[in-house]
Amino acid sequence: MSRPDHEDAEAEAVFTELYHATARDVLAFLLRRCGTAEDAADFLAETYMIVWSKRHTLPNSGEARPWLFGVARNVMHRNRERTHRTDALAQQLASALAISTPEQTTTTTDDRTDTQDRLMDALAELSEIDQEILKLTVWDGLSPTETATALRLSPNLVRVRAHRARAKLKAALASSHDLAAHRSEERHAGA
């Protein structure tokens, strides 16, 4: 057996032993801090993926458990930041697309959540490339030329697709807003 194969087998054995010795504790750590068991399970998987990638340089057994909690904590923190950024970006996109109407000057949290939901639903109706063009230009602030470079498209094609995607998105949002308003009126009329 060659030296690298032996080192790989040894690192895999150390990882496996570490996993079996700590997975239950790390899951409990995550469950106490997460909103759902599904999130905790996802974070656990992501934590051990990171640990696997570092299997050749794992801390010694006395330091491994607290180190794992630190990895799990960082995974949760990164995911919370990602979720927060996604929510903020959805609001930014909604604002950039000027979807609010004059009578919506004071919005509640439910209204914002409804708007975000409608925005994400409308965005999902666009083609994958159109979604990516809007995300890169609106959310990430790239110019059409930079977006074209990122997607390996021509800048003119990006401009045309972005214009059409915005129009489709505005129409879908206006339509869903009208439908939501109509349903609300029906509920109030029936009350």
Stockholm file with secondary structure:
# STOCKHOLM 1.0

chainA/1-191         MSRPDHEDAEAEAVFTELYHATARDVLAFLLRRCGTAEDAADFLAETYMIVWSKRHTLPNSGEARPWLFGVARNVMHRNRERTHRTDALAQQLASALAISTPEQTTTTTDDRTDTQDRLMDALAELSEIDQEILKLTVWDGLSPTETATALRLSPNLVRVRAHRARAKLKAALASSHDLAAHRSEERHAGA
#=GR chainA/1-191 SS CCHHHHHHHHHHHHHHHHHHHHHHHHHHHHHTTSSSHHHHHHHHHHHHHHHHHTGGGCCCHHHHHHHHHHHHHHHHHHHHHHHHHHHHHHHHHHHHTTCCCGGGSSCCHHHHHHHHHHHHHHHHTSCHHHHHHHIIIIISCCCHHHHHHHHTCCHHHHHHHHHHHHHHHHHHHHHHHHHHHHHHHHHHHHC
#=GC SS_cons         CCHHHHHHHHHHHHHHHHHHHHHHHHHHHHHTTSSSHHHHHHHHHHHHHHHHHTGGGCCCHHHHHHHHHHHHHHHHHHHHHHHHHHHHHHHHHHHHTTCCCGGGSSCCHHHHHHHHHHHHHHHHTSCHHHHHHHIIIIISCCCHHHHHHHHTCCHHHHHHHHHHHHHHHHHHHHHHHHHHHHHHHHHHHHC
//
